[in-house]
Amino acid sequence: MSTCRTSARTGAGLATASMLCVQLGLAASVGLIDDLGAQGTAWLRLAWAGVLLLVIVRPRPSQFSGLALRTGVALGVATAGVTILFMSAIDRLPLGTASALEFLGPLGVAAWRGRGPARLWAVLAAVGVLLLTQPWAGGADGVGVAFALGAAVCWAAYILLTQRVGDEVEGLAGLAISMPVAALVATMVAAPTGVFTDLTPRLLLLGLGLAILLPVVPFAFELLALRRLTTAAFGTLMSLEPAIAMLIGFVVLHQEVGVVAVVGIGCVVAAGIGAERSGARPGAVDDATAPAAVNA
């Protein structure tokens, strides 16, 4: 029991660190969108991430079964989808609102895969997200909302596929397959926008730094976290991301936060704590390179 508890705490810590990196990376990317556009910014980050993981991890064909390879490719497509669609969303919506809408993906996973208390935490998280987004207030950009909801669907697929890849392949080798695939998909989407003609040495270096902050470090943390947590617990923990996004939006981007939103933050924080306390995967081990023994 204590081993599972320690594993759950480690997984929760990794997931929280991932969310912080993601939101800082997104806040830092807002200025880059002005230079390259949403799709160009997503492409630059994913392209650098693909190169970095290939160089650092150096995956070998013998590490992958046919299933692992197919799952890694599917994860790459989902990764490209969530990145491109979300960058397009924050080009039209406040960071906190876009993150809250995107969270419907992990919340759906939590509700679908959860049992008993896990579903109660998902419901509390849903209440918090409603308070954060306040859809009854109106005024949100419809296209931006559509982009965020599309990102939510891709994020749900990303969670399920990331856990499968983490179980199939040791270490970070799975990411060294999925990230180059994501970069190729992003290249096909960004190429028609003419983004390559706008690149400068300064933007290339900035893109390299952002790629480390998002997605290389957080995606690695998430893969390791999903070896220790059920997908239901992980999906509920992701409810902290809209709250983190709103706080970073307030501090870094000077976006306003109302009293109702603060109550929403309290709800998702409580749900995240509950998910961490009950979300260890049976048989999970606290070893950064060992695949989990049991699927969620």
N, C-alpha and C positions, 0 to 999 in steps of 0.2 A: 504493500500500500504506500509506504513512504517513498519507494522508488518511483511509482506512478505519480505521486504528488510532486516530487521534485521535477520529474519530467514535464508535468503540466505547467509548473512555474517557469521552467526554462522556456517552454514553448510560448507561454504568454509573454515573457520578457522579449523573446525574439520577435514576436508579432508586433508588440508595442514599439520596439526600436525600428522595425520596418515601416510602420505607419508614420513615425516621426520623420524618417528619411524621405518617404514619399511626399509628404506635405511640404517639407522644406524644399525638396526638389521642384515641386510644382510651383511653389511661390517664386522660386528663383527663375523658373522657366517663363513666367509671365512676360518679362521684358524681351526674351528671345522670340516670343510669338510675334512681336511687332516687327522683327527683322526677317523672320523666315516663314511666318504663318504657323497655324496650329499643326498642319500636316508636316510641314518641313521641320518643325521643332521635334515632333515625335520621331520622324525619320532619323534625324541627327543623333538623338539619344540612343535609339535602338541600334543604329549602325555601329556606333562606338561600343555599345554594350556587347554586340555580337563579336566584334574584333577582340575586345578585352578578354572575354570568357574563353574564346578559342585559344588565345595566347597563354592565358594563365592556367586553364584546366587541361588543355591538350588532350581531348577525348580520343580514345582508341576504339576502332570498330568492334573489337572483342568484348567491350564493356556493354554492348547493347544487344538484346534479343530483338526479334522482329517486332514484337509487341511494344517494347520500350522505345524503339525507333519511331514507330507510328504514333505513339502517344506523345513523344517529344515534338514531332512535327505538328500535331494538333495543338499542343500547348503553345507552340510558336505562333500559330495563326490566332489563337485566343489572346495571346499577349499583345500582338500587333493591334488587334481589334480594340482591346481595352485602352491601350495607350493612345491610339489615333483618335478614337471617339471621345475619350475624356479630355484630351488636349483641345479638341474642337468645342467641347462643352464649356471649359473654363474661359474660352475666348468670348463667350456670350453670357456666362452666368458668374455670380460670385463664387469663390472657391468653396466656401462652406456649403452653399446650396447644391452645387454640382456634386460634391463629395457625398452629401446626404442622399441624393437621388441615385448615385452610383451604388451606394450601400444596399439598395434593394436587392442586388445580386447576391452578396453574401448572406443577407437576411433570408432570402428565399432558400438558399442552401441550408441554413440553420433550421428553418421551419420544416423543410423536407426531410433532412437526415436526423433531426433531433428527436428525442424521446423524453416524455415526462418533463422534468425541470428544465431541460434544454430548450424546450419550446416556450416555456414561461419566460425565460430570459430573452428569447427572440421577440416575444410580444412586447416586453418592456422596452427592448431596443427599438422596435417599430414605433412605439409611442414617442420615444425620444427623437427619432428621425422626423416624425410628423411635426413635432414642436420646433425642430431646427429648420425645417423647410417652410413651414407655415403655408401650405398650398392654398389655403382659403384666402390669403392676402392678395393673390393674383399678381399680375405684372411681370411674371417670369417670361423670358424669351422662349417661345414654343420650339424653335429649332434647337436651341441649346438644351432644353429639356429632353427632346428626342435623342440628341447625342448622348446625354447622360444616361438615359434609359438603355440605349444600345450598349454603352459601356458596362452597365449593370449586368446585362445578359452575358457579355464576354467575361466579366469578372467571376460570375458563377461558374462558367466553364473552366476558367483559369484555376479556381480553387480545387475543383474535382480532379482536373488533369495534373496539377502540381503535386497533389498527394500521390497520385498513381505513379508519376515519374519518380518521385522521391522513394517510393517503395520498390520500384523496379531497378533503379540505378544507384550505385553508391556515390557518396560525395556530391559534388556539384556538376558531374558530367552531364546530367540531364539538361541543365541550363545551357551547357555549351552546345547542345543541339537545338534547343527551342529558341534561344536568342538570335542566332544567325538566321533561322527561319523567319522570325519576327522582323528582322532587319530587311530581308528580301521582300516580304509582304509590304512593309512600309515604303520600300523603294518604289515598288510598282504603283503605290497610291500617290506618293509625293512627286514622282517624275513628271507627270503632266502639269504640275503647278509651276515648273520652272525654277524650283528651289535651288538647284545646283548652280545656277548662274549668280545667285545672291551670296554664295559662301565666301567668306574672307578668312584669313588665318586667325583673326581674333574670334570669330564665331566658331571655327573648328575647335579651338582650344577651350572655349566656353562649353561647347557641346561635350567635350571629353570630361570635363569636371562634372557636368550635370549627369552624364551617363553613370559615373561612379555613385553619385548620390541617388540617382534614380535612372535605370532600374537595377544596376548590378548588385549593390549592397542589399536593398530591401527584398529583391526577389530571392536572393540567396537565403536571407533570414526566413522568409516565408516558407521556402522549401524545407528548411530544417525544422521550423515550427510545426509544419503539417506532418512531420514524422512523429511528433509527440502529442498532438491534439487531434480530436475528432474534427471532421469537417463542420459539424454543427457548432462545436465550441469555437473553432476558428472563425466561422462566419459571424457569430455573435460578437466575438472580440473585435472584429472589424468595425463594429458600431462605434468604437472609439475614434475611428478615422474622421467622420464628419465633425466631431467635437474638436479634434486636433486641428482639422482644416479651418474651422471657424476661429479658433484661438490664434492660429498663425495668420489667417487673413486679417484679424483685428490688429495684431502686433506688427506684422511685416508690411501688409498691404493697406492698413488703416481702413478696413471694412467694418461697418458698424455691427454690434452685437446687442440684441434686445433682451429684455427680461425673460420672455418666453423661450428664447433660444438658450438662455442659461439653464432654465429648468430642463430643457431637452438634453443639454450636455450632462446634467446630473443623472438623467434616466439612462443614457447610454453608458456612462461610467459605471453605474450600478449593475447594468446588464453585463458589461465586460468583466467585472469582478466575479459575478456569479458564474459566468461561462468558464473563467479560469479555474474556479474551485471545483467544478464538476466535469471538466472537459478532457481529462487524460485519456489517451488511447490505451486499451488493454494491451499489455505486452510491450509498450513503448519503453525505449531505453534512453538514458541521458548521454548519448554518444553522438557527437556531431557528424560522424561519417557512417553510422550504422543504420541500415534501413529498418523501418518499423516492421514488427512481425505480423500485425493484424490490421486489416483494412477497417476504416470506419464504417 
